C-alpha cells in the first residue's frame, strides 16, 4: 500500500509535531497541577526536577501568569519562543523543499 501524502507529511515533520503536541499539552495543563506528570524523577519521589519546573513554567506562561512562570523556571518563556521558532523552521523547510521539488519536475 502506497503511503498517503498526509502520512508522508506527518512522518517528515515528526519533530515539529512532537514539539507542537508538547506545547499544546502544556498549554492545557494547569500550572498548579503536580499530580499528573510523566516525570520519572517525580514518580521516584524527587521533588525538585528542573524539567518539571520548566514544564510548569511554560504552562503558567500560556495562562498569562508571567511572574509565576519566571519564578518556576527563568527559561520557560524562552523555551516557548525557541520551540515555536523550531516548529516554524521545520514546516518552512518542508514546504520550501516541496516547492523546489515540484519546480524541478516541471
LINNORLIN-V90006 format. One record per residue. N is the residue number from 1. SS is DSSP state (hx for helix, st for strand, lp for the rest). PHI is phi as a letter, one per 20 degrees, with the letter a starting at -180 (999 if undefined). Layout:
N	SS	PHI
N	SS	PHI
This chain:
1	lp	999
2	lp	f
3	lp	f
4	lp	f
5	hx	f
6	hx	f
7	hx	f
8	hx	f
9	hx	f
10	hx	f
11	hx	f
12	hx	f
13	lp	d
14	hx	f
15	hx	f
16	hx	f
17	hx	f
18	hx	f
19	hx	f
20	hx	f
21	hx	f
22	hx	f
23	hx	f
24	hx	f
25	hx	f
26	hx	f
27	hx	f
28	hx	e
29	lp	f
30	lp	e
31	lp	f
32	lp	f
33	lp	f
34	lp	d
35	lp	e
36	lp	e
37	lp	b
38	lp	d
39	lp	f
40	hx	f
41	hx	f
42	hx	f
43	hx	f
44	lp	e
45	lp	n
46	lp	e
47	lp	e
48	lp	d
49	lp	d
50	hx	f
51	hx	f
52	hx	f
53	hx	f
54	hx	f
55	hx	f
56	hx	f
57	hx	f
58	hx	f
59	hx	f
60	hx	f
61	hx	f
62	hx	f
63	lp	e
64	lp	n
65	lp	e
66	hx	f
67	hx	f
68	hx	f
69	hx	f
70	hx	f
71	hx	f
72	hx	f
73	lp	a
74	lp	f
75	lp	d
76	hx	f
77	hx	f
78	hx	f
79	hx	f
80	hx	f
81	hx	f
82	hx	f
83	hx	f
84	hx	f
85	hx	f
86	hx	f
87	hx	g
88	hx	f
89	hx	f
90	hx	f
91	hx	f
92	hx	f
93	hx	f
94	hx	f
95	hx	f
96	hx	f
97	hx	f
98	hx	f
99	hx	f
100	hx	f
101	hx	f
102	hx	f
103	hx	f
104	hx	f
105	hx	e
106	lp	f
